[in-house]
């Protein structure tokens, strides 16, 4: 088991992202945005600089947090955009030795929604295309329980993976998303457990119908219970933080206080490690 984190929630510059993880004593980070640009969409020159900085720091990249099939790309969007993103990401992942790239499975179009049956068929069709491309190139798509047909329920997630039927499509389970989607995190986790290869740690609670993000273990995401169960069963993959305390990318919320961004991120990491020490003292793992 090792710790990681969606590092742009610590700061926009790659140097700041690396510094936060080094302060925590972690050897991995999950790259999503650098200077406001997704890792798959950086220019080659900008990516070279990121690669050099990560390599010089002696760090590893556990996952790419792509925008493929995410909340901003509804089922009516052009699938070629996602194919091109993946084609751009693959050589970068191979260069960095990164096994996973986070994807979703296409939300319905809020302005021109299609029927659920058609949404299901098209989501599965598109994910088959992406999984084939990933499989052919030795990388793995990790589907997050978030925006998209496959994130509507644990049952949908299992149907999606079953229909696509590829070793290159697995699950990244996010502990906080079920809370904000009105689902039960423990129930969702149990139903998709067999396909989990990577974990996002987020937590939240509902207050008067509003989503309030919290430090891990303080919301309704069953963080302690899920980590205890996972680690007790021998999970040996990445546990990656996504605090959402000072930056919520999908809503455009980001504090202008760079110090607060950094401090809440590192404090979140410390609290995660404390939880792991409490629920699985013999599984503290590498950092």
Phi and psi in degrees as GROMACS dihedral restraints (atoms count N, CA, C in turn):
[ dihedral_restraints ]
;  ai    aj    ak    al  type     phi  dphi    fc
    3     4     5     6     1  -142.1    20    10
    4     5     6     7     1   157.8    20    10
    6     7     8     9     1   -94.3    20    10
    7     8     9    10     1   148.3    20    10
    9    10    11    12     1  -151.6    20    10
   10    11    12    13     1  -174.5    20    10
   12    13    14    15     1  -171.0    20    10
   13    14    15    16     1   150.9    20    10
   15    16    17    18     1   -74.5    20    10
   16    17    18    19     1    96.7    20    10
   18    19    20    21     1   -72.7    20    10
   19    20    21    22     1   -17.1    20    10
   21    22    23    24     1   -69.7    20    10
   22    23    24    25     1   -12.1    20    10
   24    25    26    27     1   -77.0    20    10
   25    26    27    28     1    -3.9    20    10
   27    28    29    30     1   -96.6    20    10
   28    29    30    31     1   -24.0    20    10
   30    31    32    33     1   166.7    20    10
   31    32    33    34     1   162.3    20    10
   33    34    35    36     1   -80.8    20    10
   34    35    36    37     1   -36.2    20    10
   36    37    38    39     1   -76.9    20    10
   37    38    39    40     1   143.1    20    10
   39    40    41    42     1   -62.9    20    10
   40    41    42    43     1   -31.8    20    10
   42    43    44    45     1   -63.8    20    10
   43    44    45    46     1   -39.1    20    10
   45    46    47    48     1   -68.7    20    10
   46    47    48    49     1   -40.6    20    10
   48    49    50    51     1   -62.1    20    10
   49    50    51    52     1   -44.0    20    10
   51    52    53    54     1   -65.3    20    10
   52    53    54    55     1   -44.2    20    10
   54    55    56    57     1   -57.3    20    10
   55    56    57    58     1   -43.0    20    10
   57    58    59    60     1   -61.3    20    10
   58    59    60    61     1   -42.2    20    10
   60    61    62    63     1   -71.6    20    10
   61    62    63    64     1   -35.7    20    10
   63    64    65    66     1   -66.1    20    10
   64    65    66    67     1   -38.2    20    10
   66    67    68    69     1   -61.4    20    10
   67    68    69    70     1   -36.2    20    10
   69    70    71    72     1   -78.2    20    10
   70    71    72    73     1   -12.5    20    10
   72    73    74    75     1    81.7    20    10
   73    74    75    76     1    21.5    20    10
   75    76    77    78     1   -94.9    20    10
   76    77    78    79     1   147.0    20    10
   78    79    80    81     1  -103.7    20    10
   79    80    81    82     1    -4.1    20    10
   81    82    83    84     1  -122.5    20    10
   82    83    84    85     1   154.1    20    10
   84    85    86    87     1  -143.4    20    10
   85    86    87    88     1   156.6    20    10
   87    88    89    90     1  -108.5    20    10
   88    89    90    91     1   117.0    20    10
   90    91    92    93     1   -89.3    20    10
   91    92    93    94     1   127.6    20    10
   93    94    95    96     1  -124.6    20    10
   94    95    96    97     1   -70.1    20    10
   96    97    98    99     1  -116.5    20    10
   97    98    99   100     1   139.9    20    10
   99   100   101   102     1  -129.0    20    10
  100   101   102   103     1   121.7    20    10
  102   103   104   105     1    53.0    20    10
  103   104   105   106     1    37.8    20    10
  105   106   107   108     1    81.9    20    10
  106   107   108   109     1     6.3    20    10
  108   109   110   111     1  -121.0    20    10
  109   110   111   112     1   134.7    20    10
  111   112   113   114     1   -63.7    20    10
  112   113   114   115     1   145.9    20    10
  114   115   116   117     1   -58.2    20    10
  115   116   117   118     1   -30.3    20    10
  117   118   119   120     1   -77.7    20    10
  118   119   120   121     1   -16.8    20    10
  120   121   122   123     1  -110.3    20    10
  121   122   123   124     1     0.6    20    10
  123   124   125   126     1   -61.9    20    10
  124   125   126   127     1   149.8    20    10
  126   127   128   129     1   -65.0    20    10
  127   128   129   130     1   160.2    20    10
  129   130   131   132     1   -58.5    20    10
  130   131   132   133     1   -39.3    20    10
  132   133   134   135     1   -64.9    20    10
  133   134   135   136     1   -43.6    20    10
  135   136   137   138     1   -66.3    20    10
  136   137   138   139     1   -39.5    20    10
  138   139   140   141     1   -65.1    20    10
  139   140   141   142     1   -39.3    20    10
  141   142   143   144     1   -56.9    20    10
  142   143   144   145     1   -38.5    20    10
  144   145   146   147     1   -68.5    20    10
  145   146   147   148     1   -39.7    20    10
  147   148   149   150     1   -64.0    20    10
  148   149   150   151     1   -46.2    20    10
  150   151   152   153     1   -58.2    20    10
  151   152   153   154     1   -44.4    20    10
  153   154   155   156     1   -63.8    20    10
  154   155   156   157     1   -41.6    20    10
  156   157   158   159     1   -66.0    20    10
  157   158   159   160     1   -43.6    20    10
  159   160   161   162     1   -66.0    20    10
  160   161   162   163     1   -43.6    20    10
  162   163   164   165     1   -64.6    20    10
  163   164   165   166     1   -43.9    20    10
  165   166   167   168     1   -62.5    20    10
  166   167   168   169     1   -32.4    20    10
  168   169   170   171     1   -79.5    20    10
  169   170   171   172     1    -8.0    20    10
  171   172   173   174     1    71.0    20    10
  172   173   174   175     1    30.3    20    10
  174   175   176   177     1  -104.5    20    10
  175   176   177   178     1   165.2    20    10
  177   178   179   180     1  -118.8    20    10
  178   179   180   181     1   152.1    20    10
  180   181   182   183     1  -106.5    20    10
  181   182   183   184     1   113.6    20    10
  183   184   185   186     1   -77.9    20    10
  184   185   186   187     1   -27.9    20    10
  186   187   188   189     1  -164.0    20    10
  187   188   189   190     1   151.4    20    10
  189   190   191   192     1   -99.3    20    10
  190   191   192   193     1   126.5    20    10
  192   193   194   195     1   -90.8    20    10
  193   194   195   196     1    79.9    20    10
  195   196   197   198     1   -77.0    20    10
  196   197   198   199     1   171.5    20    10
  198   199   200   201     1   -98.3    20    10
  199   200   201   202     1     9.8    20    10
  201   202   203   204     1   -61.1    20    10
  202   203   204   205     1   122.9    20    10
  204   205   206   207     1    59.7    20    10
  205   206   207   208     1    25.2    20    10
  207   208   209   210     1   -88.7    20    10
  208   209   210   211     1  -168.4    20    10
  210   211   212   213     1   -58.3    20    10
  211   212   213   214     1   -21.9    20    10
  213   214   215   216     1   -95.0    20    10
  214   215   216   217     1    -0.3    20    10
  216   217   218   219     1  -126.4    20    10
  217   218   219   220     1    85.6    20    10
  219   220   221   222     1   -67.1    20    10
  220   221   222   223     1   171.3    20    10
  222   223   224   225     1   -62.3    20    10
  223   224   225   226     1   -19.2    20    10
  225   226   227   228     1   -88.8    20    10
  226   227   228   229     1    -3.1    20    10
  228   229   230   231     1   -75.1    20    10
  229   230   231   232     1   168.5    20    10
  231   232   233   234     1   -76.8    20    10
  232   233   234   235     1   114.9    20    10
  234   235   236   237     1   -62.5    20    10
  235   236   237   238     1   -22.9    20    10
  237   238   239   240     1   -61.8    20    10
  238   239   240   241     1   -29.2    20    10
  240   241   242   243     1   -60.2    20    10
  241   242   243   244     1   -41.5    20    10
  243   244   245   246     1   -72.5    20    10
  244   245   246   247     1   -39.5    20    10
  246   247   248   249     1   -61.2    20    10
  247   248   249   250     1   -43.8    20    10
  249   250   251   252     1   -64.9    20    10
  250   251   252   253     1   -38.7    20    10
  252   253   254   255     1   -61.0    20    10
  253   254   255   256     1   -44.3    20    10
  255   256   257   258     1   -66.7    20    10
  256   257   258   259     1   -40.8    20    10
  258   259   260   261     1   -62.7    20    10
  259   260   261   262     1   -35.2    20    10
  261   262   263   264     1   -70.9    20    10
  262   263   264   265     1   -36.9    20    10
  264   265   266   267     1   -73.4    20    10
  265   266   267   268     1   -38.1    20    10
  267   268   269   270     1   -54.6    20    10
  268   269   270   271     1   -52.3    20    10
  270   271   272   273     1   -64.9    20    10
  271   272   273   274     1   -28.3    20    10
  273   274   275   276     1   -71.0    20    10
  274   275   276   277     1   -40.4    20    10
  276   277   278   279     1   -63.9    20    10
  277   278   279   280     1   -44.2    20    10
  279   280   281   282     1   -62.4    20    10
  280   281   282   283     1   -39.6    20    10
  282   283   284   285     1   -64.9    20    10
  283   284   285   286     1   -38.3    20    10
  285   286   287   288     1   -89.3    20    10
  286   287   288   289     1    -6.1    20    10
  288   289   290   291     1    69.2    20    10
  289   290   291   292     1    33.1    20    10
  291   292   293   294     1   -95.2    20    10
  292   293   294   295     1   120.7    20    10
  294   295   296   297     1   -82.0    20    10
  295   296   297   298     1   -28.2    20    10
  297   298   299   300     1  -118.6    20    10
  298   299   300   301     1   147.9    20    10
  300   301   302   303     1  -133.3    20    10
  301   302   303   304     1   124.3    20    10
  303   304   305   306     1   -73.6    20    10
  304   305   306   307     1   134.1    20    10
  306   307   308   309     1  -135.5    20    10
  307   308   309   310     1   166.5    20    10
  309   310   311   312     1  -120.0    20    10
  310   311   312   313     1  -158.8    20    10
  312   313   314   315     1  -142.2    20    10
  313   314   315   316     1    42.8    20    10
  315   316   317   318     1    67.8    20    10
  316   317   318   319     1   102.8    20    10
  318   319   320   321     1   -66.7    20    10
  319   320   321   322     1   158.5    20    10
  321   322   323   324     1   -68.8    20    10
  322   323   324   325     1   158.0    20    10
  324   325   326   327     1   -77.2    20    10
  325   326   327   328     1   116.7    20    10
  327   328   329   330     1   -65.5    20    10
  328   329   330   331     1   -24.1    20    10
  330   331   332   333     1   -92.7    20    10
  331   332   333   334     1   -36.3    20    10
  333   334   335   336     1  -133.0    20    10
  334   335   336   337     1    67.7    20    10
  336   337   338   339     1   -64.3    20    10
  337   338   339   340     1   145.5    20    10
  339   340   341   342     1  -104.2    20    10
  340   341   342   343     1   164.1    20    10
  342   343   344   345     1   -63.0    20    10
  343   344   345   346     1   150.4    20    10
  345   346   347   348     1   -57.6    20    10
  346   347   348   349     1   -40.2    20    10
  348   349   350   351     1   -63.4    20    10
  349   350   351   352     1   -42.0    20    10
  351   352   353   354     1   -69.7    20    10
  352   353   354   355     1   -37.5    20    10
  354   355   356   357     1   -59.8    20    10
  355   356   357   358     1   -45.4    20    10
  357   358   359   360     1   -59.9    20    10
  358   359   360   361     1   -49.8    20    10
  360   361   362   363     1   -60.9    20    10
  361   362   363   364     1   -44.8    20    10
  363   364   365   366     1   -72.0    20    10
  364   365   366   367     1   -36.8    20    10
  366   367   368   369     1   -61.9    20    10
  367   368   369   370     1   -45.9    20    10
  369   370   371   372     1   -65.0    20    10
  370   371   372   373     1   -41.0    20    10
  372   373   374   375     1   -59.5    20    10
  373   374   375   376     1   -46.3    20    10
  375   376   377   378     1   -66.6    20    10
  376   377   378   379     1   -40.8    20    10
  378   379   380   381     1   -67.5    20    10
  379   380   381   382     1   -29.7    20    10
  381   382   383   384     1   -64.0    20    10
  382   383   384   385     1   -41.5    20    10
  384   385   386   387     1   -61.9    20    10
  385   386   387   388     1   -45.6    20    10
  387   388   389   390     1   -68.7    20    10
  388   389   390   391     1   -40.3    20    10
  390   391   392   393     1   -66.3    20    10
  391   392   393   394     1   -36.9    20    10
  393   394   395   396     1   -63.5    20    10
  394   395   396   397     1   -43.2    20    10
  396   397   398   399     1   -63.5    20    10
  397   398   399   400     1   -42.2    20    10
  399   400   401   402     1   -64.8    20    10
  400   401   402   403     1   -46.2    20    10
  402   403   404   405     1   -61.2    20    10
  403   404   405   406     1   -41.1    20    10
  405   406   407   408     1   -65.5    20    10
  406   407   408   409     1   -19.1    20    10
  408   409   410   411     1  -117.0    20    10
  409   410   411   412     1    11.9    20    10
  411   412   413   414     1    73.1    20    10
  412   413   414   415     1    25.8    20    10
  414   415   416   417     1  -122.3    20    10
  415   416   417   418     1   168.6    20    10
  417   418   419   420     1  -124.9    20    10
  418   419   420   421     1   128.9    20    10
  420   421   422   423     1   -79.5    20    10
  421   422   423   424     1   130.8    20    10
  423   424   425   426     1  -111.9    20    10
  424   425   426   427     1   115.9    20    10
  426   427   428   429     1   -84.3    20    10
  427   428   429   430     1   122.7    20    10
  429   430   431   432     1   -90.6    20    10
  430   431   432   433     1   141.3    20    10
  432   433   434   435     1   -74.6    20    10
  433   434   435   436     1    75.9    20    10
  435   436   437   438     1  -144.8    20    10
  436   437   438   439     1  -142.0    20    10
  438   439   440   441     1   -59.3    20    10
  439   440   441   442     1   137.2    20    10
  441   442   443   444     1   127.7    20    10
  442   443   444   445     1   164.1    20    10
  444   445   446   447     1   -59.6    20    10
  445   446   447   448     1   -41.3    20    10
  447   448   449   450     1   -70.6    20    10
  448   449   450   451     1   -14.4    20    10
  450   451   452   453     1   -95.6    20    10
  451   452   453   454     1    -1.8    20    10
  453   454   455   456     1   -62.8    20    10
  454   455   456   457     1   -29.7    20    10
  456   457   458   459     1  -164.2    20    10
  457   458   459   460     1   164.8    20    10
  459   460   461   462     1   -62.9    20    10
  460   461   462   463     1   -36.1    20    10
  462   463   464   465     1   -61.9    20    10
  463   464   465   466     1   -43.0    20    10
  465   466   467   468     1   -64.1    20    10
  466   467   468   469     1   -39.9    20    10
  468   469   470   471     1   -59.7    20    10
  469   470   471   472     1   -44.6    20    10
  471   472   473   474     1   -67.2    20    10
  472   473   474   475     1   -37.7    20    10
  474   475   476   477     1   -63.4    20    10
  475   476   477   478     1   -45.4    20    10
  477   478   479   480     1   -57.5    20    10
  478   479   480   481     1   -51.7    20    10
  480   481   482   483     1   -65.4    20    10
  481   482   483   484     1   -35.5    20    10
  483   484   485   486     1   -67.6    20    10
  484   485   486   487     1   -41.7    20    10
  486   487   488   489     1   -70.9    20    10
  487   488   489   490     1   -40.6    20    10
  489   490   491   492     1   -69.1    20    10
  490   491   492   493     1   -40.0    20    10
  492   493   494   495     1    52.7    20    10
  493   494   495   496     1    55.5    20    10
  495   496   497   498     1  -132.4    20    10
  496   497   498   499     1   138.8    20    10
  498   499   500   501     1   -66.7    20    10
  499   500   501   502     1   -10.3    20    10
  501   502   503   504     1   -94.6    20    10
  502   503   504   505     1    10.4    20    10
  504   505   506   507     1  -128.9    20    10
  505   506   507   508     1   113.4    20    10
  507   508   509   510     1  -130.0    20    10
  508   509   510   511     1  -168.0    20    10
  510   511   512   513     1  -115.6    20    10
  511   512   513   514     1   132.6    20    10
  513   514   515   516     1  -104.7    20    10
  514   515   516   517     1   115.9    20    10
  516   517   518   519     1   -92.1    20    10
  517   518   519   520     1   124.5    20    10
  519   520   521   522     1  -102.1    20    10
  520   521   522   523     1   120.6    20    10
  522   523   524   525     1   -69.8    20    10
  523   524   525   526     1   -28.1    20    10
  525   526   527   528     1   -88.7    20    10
  526   527   528   529     1   -26.5    20    10
  528   529   530   531     1   -59.2    20    10
  529   530   531   532     1   -40.2    20    10
  531   532   533   534     1   -57.7    20    10
  532   533   534   535     1   -33.9    20    10
  534   535   536   537     1   -62.2    20    10
  535   536   537   538     1   -47.6    20    10
  537   538   539   540     1   -73.6    20    10
  538   539   540   541     1   -18.9    20    10
  540   541   542   543     1   -98.0    20    10
  541   542   543   544     1     7.4    20    10
  543   544   545   546     1    71.8    20    10
  544   545   546   547     1    28.0    20    10
  546   547   548   549     1  -109.3    20    10
  547   548   549   550     1   169.7    20    10
  549   550   551   552     1   -97.4    20    10
  550   551   552   553     1   115.3    20    10
  552   553   554   555     1   -63.1    20    10
  553   554   555   556     1   -39.5    20    10
  555   556   557   558     1   -66.8    20    10
  556   557   558   559     1   -44.1    20    10
  558   559   560   561     1   -63.4    20    10
  559   560   561   562     1   -43.9    20    10
  561   562   563   564     1   -61.9    20    10
  562   563   564   565     1   -47.2    20    10
  564   565   566   567     1   -56.5    20    10
  565   566   567   568     1   -47.8    20    10
  567   568   569   570     1   -60.9    20    10
  568   569   570   571     1   -36.7    20    10
  570   571   572   573     1   -76.4    20    10
  571   572   573   574     1   -25.0    20    10
  573   574   575   576     1  -107.3    20    10
  574   575   576   577     1     4.6    20    10
  576   577   578   579     1   -49.0    20    10
  577   578   579   580     1   -43.9    20    10
  579   580   581   582     1   -61.0    20    10
  580   581   582   583     1   -22.4    20    10
  582   583   584   585     1  -107.7    20    10
  583   584   585   586     1     5.8    20    10
  585   586   587   588     1   -75.6    20    10
  586   587   588   589     1   124.1    20    10
  588   589   590   591     1  -122.2    20    10
  589   590   591   592     1    -4.9    20    10
  591   592   593   594     1  -159.5    20    10
  592   593   594   595     1   151.5    20    10
  594   595   596   597     1  -133.4    20    10
  595   596   597   598     1   135.9    20    10
  597   598   599   600     1  -104.8    20    10
  598   599   600   601     1   131.7    20    10
  600   601   602   603     1  -103.1    20    10
  601   602   603   604     1   113.6    20    10
  603   604   605   606     1  -141.6    20    10
  604   605   606   607     1   156.0    20    10
  606   607   608   609     1  -146.4    20    10
  607   608   609   610     1   152.4    20    10
  609   610   611   612     1  -160.6    20    10
  610   611   612   613     1   166.9    20    10
  612   613   614   615     1  -144.9    20    10
  613   614   615   616     1   158.0    20    10
  615   616   617   618     1   -94.9    20    10
  616   617   618   619     1   128.9    20    10
  618   619   620   621     1  -129.1    20    10
  619   620   621   622     1   110.4    20    10
  621   622   623   624     1    52.8    20    10
  622   623   624   625     1    40.4    20    10
  624   625   626   627     1    81.6    20    10
  625   626   627   628     1    -1.3    20    10
  627   628   629   630     1  -101.7    20    10
  628   629   630   631     1   141.8    20    10
  630   631   632   633     1   -80.3    20    10
  631   632   633   634     1   120.9    20    10
  633   634   635   636     1  -117.1    20    10
  634   635   636   637     1   115.6    20    10
  636   637   638   639     1   -79.9    20    10
  637   638   639   640     1   141.5    20    10
  639   640   641   642     1  -127.7    20    10
  640   641   642   643     1   170.7    20    10
  642   643   644   645     1   -65.8    20    10
  643   644   645   646     1   153.6    20    10
  645   646   647   648     1   -59.3    20    10
  646   647   648   649     1   134.6    20    10
  648   649   650   651     1    91.4    20    10
  649   650   651   652     1    -5.2    20    10
  651   652   653   654     1  -106.7    20    10
  652   653   654   655     1    -1.2    20    10
  654   655   656   657     1  -114.9    20    10
  655   656   657   658     1  -154.4    20    10
  657   658   659   660     1  -102.2    20    10
  658   659   660   661     1    20.2    20    10
  660   661   662   663     1   -87.4    20    10
  661   662   663   664     1     5.7    20    10
  663   664   665   666     1    51.7    20    10
  664   665   666   667     1    40.1    20    10
  666   667   668   669     1   -60.3    20    10
  667   668   669   670     1   -47.8    20    10
  669   670   671   672     1   -62.0    20    10
  670   671   672   673     1   -46.3    20    10
  672   673   674   675     1   -65.1    20    10
  673   674   675   676     1   -43.0    20    10
  675   676   677   678     1   -68.0    20    10
  676   677   678   679     1   -44.2    20    10
  678   679   680   681     1   -64.5    20    10
  679   680   681   682     1   -40.8    20    10
  681   682   683   684     1   -61.7    20    10
  682   683   684   685     1   -41.7    20    10
  684   685   686   687     1   -69.0    20    10
  685   686   687   688     1   -47.6    20    10
  687   688   689   690     1   -57.5    20    10
  688   689   690   691     1   -53.4    20    10
  690   691   692   693     1   -69.6    20    10
  691   692   693   694     1   -33.0    20    10
  693   694   695   696     1   -65.2    20    10
  694   695   696   697     1   -26.9    20    10
  696   697   698   699     1   -91.7    20    10
  697   698   699   700     1     4.2    20    10
  699   700   701   702     1    96.1    20    10
  700   701   702   703     1    13.7    20    10
  702   703   704   705     1   -54.5    20    10
  703   704   705   706     1   133.3    20    10
  705   706   707   708     1  -129.0    20    10
  706   707   708   709     1    19.9    20    10
  708   709   710   711     1   -98.6    20    10
  709   710   711   712     1  -160.5    20    10
  711   712   713   714     1   -84.0    20    10
  712   713   714   715     1   144.6    20    10
  714   715   716   717     1  -121.6    20    10
  715   716   717   718     1   109.5    20    10
  717   718   719   720     1  -116.1    20    10
  718   719   720   721     1   125.0    20    10
  720   721   722   723     1   -82.3    20    10
  721   722   723   724     1   144.7    20    10
  723   724   725   726     1  -140.2    20    10
  724   725   726   727     1    76.7    20    10
  726   727   728   729     1   -57.4    20    10
  727   728   729   730     1   -43.1    20    10
  729   730   731   732     1    59.5    20    10
  730   731   732   733     1    23.3    20    10
  732   733   734   735     1   -87.5    20    10
  733   734   735   736     1   -42.1    20    10
  735   736   737   738     1  -116.4    20    10
  736   737   738   739     1    -3.6    20    10
  738   739   740   741     1  -150.4    20    10
  739   740   741   742     1   123.4    20    10
  741   742   743   744     1  -124.2    20    10
  742   743   744   745     1    97.3    20    10
  744   745   746   747     1   -59.4    20    10
  745   746   747   748     1   -42.7    20    10
  747   748   749   750     1   -72.0    20    10
  748   749   750   751     1   -14.9    20    10
  750   751   752   753     1  -104.5    20    10
  751   752   753   754     1    -4.8    20    10
  753   754   755   756     1    81.5    20    10
  754   755   756   757     1     5.5    20    10
  756   757   758   759     1   -81.2    20    10
  757   758   759   760     1   126.1    20    10
  759   760   761   762     1  -155.7    20    10
  760   761   762   763     1   126.6    20    10
  762   763   764   765     1   -65.5    20    10
  763   764   765   766     1   148.1    20    10
  765   766   767   768     1   -85.6    20    10
  766   767   768   769     1    -4.2    20    10
  768   769   770   771     1   -89.2    20    10
  769   770   771   772     1    96.8    20    10
  771   772   773   774     1   -61.5    20    10
  772   773   774   775     1   -34.6    20    10
  774   775   776   777     1   -66.8    20    10
  775   776   777   778     1   -40.9    20    10
  777   778   779   780     1   -64.4    20    10
  778   779   780   781     1   -40.2    20    10
  780   781   782   783     1   -57.2    20    10
  781   782   783   784     1   -48.3    20    10
  783   784   785   786     1   -66.5    20    10
  784   785   786   787     1   -46.2    20    10
  786   787   788   789     1   -68.4    20    10
  787   788   789   790     1   -39.4    20    10
  789   790   791   792     1   -67.4    20    10
  790   791   792   793     1   -33.7    20    10
  792   793   794   795     1   -66.6    20    10
  793   794   795   796     1   -49.1    20    10
  795   796   797   798     1   -69.1    20    10
  796   797   798   799     1   -35.2    20    10
  798   799   800   801     1   -64.5    20    10
  799   800   801   802     1   -38.7    20    10
  801   802   803   804     1   -60.0    20    10
  802   803   804   805     1   -44.7    20    10
  804   805   806   807     1   -61.1    20    10
  805   806   807   808     1   -42.2    20    10
  807   808   809   810     1   -64.0    20    10
  808   809   810   811     1   -39.9    20    10
  810   811   812   813     1   -67.2    20    10
  811   812   813   814     1   -35.8    20    10
  813   814   815   816     1   -61.5    20    10
  814   815   816   817     1   -46.9    20    10
  816   817   818   819     1   -62.0    20    10
  817   818   819   820     1   -36.1    20    10
  819   820   821   822     1   -64.9    20    10
  820   821   822   823     1   -41.0    20    10
  822   823   824   825     1   -62.0    20    10
  823   824   825   826     1   -45.0    20    10
  825   826   827   828     1   -61.4    20    10
  826   827   828   829     1   -41.3    20    10
  828   829   830   831     1   -62.0    20    10
  829   830   831   832     1   -32.0    20    10
  831   832   833   834     1   -79.2    20    10
  832   833   834   835     1   -42.2    20    10
  834   835   836   837     1   -88.9    20    10
  835   836   837   838     1   -21.7    20    10
  837   838   839   840     1  -146.7    20    10
  838   839   840   841     1    68.7    20    10
  840   841   842   843     1   -58.9    20    10
  841   842   843   844     1   -23.3    20    10
  843   844   845   846     1   -93.2    20    10
  844   845   846   847     1     5.4    20    10
  846   847   848   849     1  -127.7    20    10
  847   848   849   850     1    37.7    20    10
  849   850   851   852     1   -66.2    20    10
  850   851   852   853     1   -25.6    20    10
  852   853   854   855     1    66.6    20    10
  853   854   855   856     1  -175.4    20    10
  855   856   857   858     1   -81.0    20    10
  856   857   858   859     1   163.2    20    10
